[in-house]
């Protein structure tokens, strides 16, 4: 009867196992740090319960069921999908008031109930009620996205690749356009 050969360790199997364990640990550390198991998911596809566009001193409400609601929501979701850069530029209460009343700015404000999460590798914008996106005026050139939870502004801001889809949707729907 032939004698069984002893099993020899495989460097390739050991390396693959090590890489797999390292990846799982890295994933879990990031998930615990962000408080979000879907931190890697680049797609934002949430539906707000209401949208307000502060259009150069005039407020325009876009509610579910109105013809423009779906188009504006899709444009916002397209802008917020993909990679986002976080920085510590925050929106003050004074700036928030300016966004709501100034005849020199265009800002879109989206209300989410229940609160929504913007997935990213950063521990910010988890369970927020409001997303505020300046489209013309202060912070608009940086493609900033601010958030509020209840009556409090969240720290920092995300910066997306472009807010042009939102501007285009607002213009196509005849809601607001840059003068």
N, C-alpha and C positions, 0 to 999 in steps of 0.2 A: 504494500500500500504506500502511495507516495506521501511523503511528509509535507505538511502544510507549511508554507513559507510565512514567516512572521510579517505582520503589516508594517510597512515603513511609512513614517510620517510624510505627508505631502506639503511642501512649502506653499504651493498654490492654494490648496484648501485652507491652510492656516492664514494666509494673507487675505483671502476672500472673507473668511470668518471674522478676522480682525477689522476689516473695512466695514463689514455689516454691523458689527457691534458698535464701532465708532460712530457710524451714521445714525444708528438708533439712539445712542446717548446724546448726540448733538441735536437731533430732532426733539427729544424729550426736554432737554435743557432749554431750548428756544421756546417750546410750547409752555413750559412752566414760567419762564421769564415774561412771556407776552400774555399769559392767561388765555391762550387761544390755540386750540388744537389744529385749526385751519390756517395758521399764520402764513403758510406757504401759498395759499390759494389766491391767485391774482385777480380773480373775477369779482366785481361788485355788481350785484343784481338785485338790490333791495328796492322795494316800492314804498315811497313815502305816503303818509296819510294826507299831506298837504304841501303845497309849494307856494312860496311868496317870492315875487320878483320885485325888488326895490329898484324901480326904473327912474332914475334921476328925479327923485322926490315924490314919485307916484307909486303906490303899491298895487301890484296886480296879483290877484289870487288865482291859482290854477288848482282846481280840485279834481279828485278822481271822478271819472265819467265825462269830464270835459274833453273835447277833441284834442286839445294841445297836451293834455296830461301825459299820455303815453309817449309821445315824441320827446317831450322835455325830460321825462324820467329815463328814457333810453339814452339820451345824450349825456345826462349826468352819469349814468352807470358806465357808459363807454369811457368817459374822462377819468373816472375813479378806478377803472380796471387797469391792470398792469402794474408796473413797478412804481413805487412812491418813495419820495425822499422826505424824511422827517427832519425838521430843525426846531430850534427853541423859540422861533418868532411866534409870539402869542397875540391874540386879539384882546385888547383892553375893553373894558366896558364903555369907555368913551368912543373907541373906534366902532364898536357894535352899534351904539346909538347913531353915530355918523352914517354907518351903512344903512340904517333904517330910515333916515330922514334927509340926507344930503341930496341936493339937486345936481351934484357933481359926480355921483357914483351909480354903477349898476351892480347889484348883488343878487344872487339867488340863494334863498334860504329854504331848506328842505326839512320837514318835520317827520320823524319816525316814531311810531307807537305800535308795537313795543320798540324799545331802543334797538339800534343796529350796531354792528361791529364792522369796522374797516379792517380787513385782514392785512397784516404785514408782519415783518420780522421785528417790529417795534412794539413796545408795550403801551401804545397810546390809541385813543379813539375806540375804546371797547365800551359797548353799551351806551352810545350817545343818542340823544333825542333830536339834536339839530346839527345839520351840516350847513355851513355858511361859506359860499364861494364867491369872492369878489371877481367881477368880470370887466369892470372899468373903474379906475380910481385906485385908491391905496391898496397895495399888495396884489393887484390884478396881474401885473407884469411878471410876477414870480409863480403864477398858477397855484396860488396858495388855497388850501382848504382848511377851514377852522371848524371847531366843533363845540357844542354846548351840551352839558348834561344838566337837565333841569334849568335852574336859573344861573348856573355857573359856567364860565368859559373854561374849556379844557386847555391844559398846557400845550404849547407848541402848535405846530401846523404840519400838514403834509403838503408836498408839492408834487403835482402830477405833470405828465408830459405836456398836456395841452387842455385848455378849457374852450378851445375853438368849437368843438361839437356842440357845446351848450349855447354859445353865442349864435351859432348857425341855426339851431333849433328854435331859439327865441325869435330870431329874425324871420325864419320861414313861417312860424306860427303867427306872426304879426303882433307879438307880445311886447317886445322891446328891442331897440337896436341902438348901436352907438351913433351919436349924432355926427 
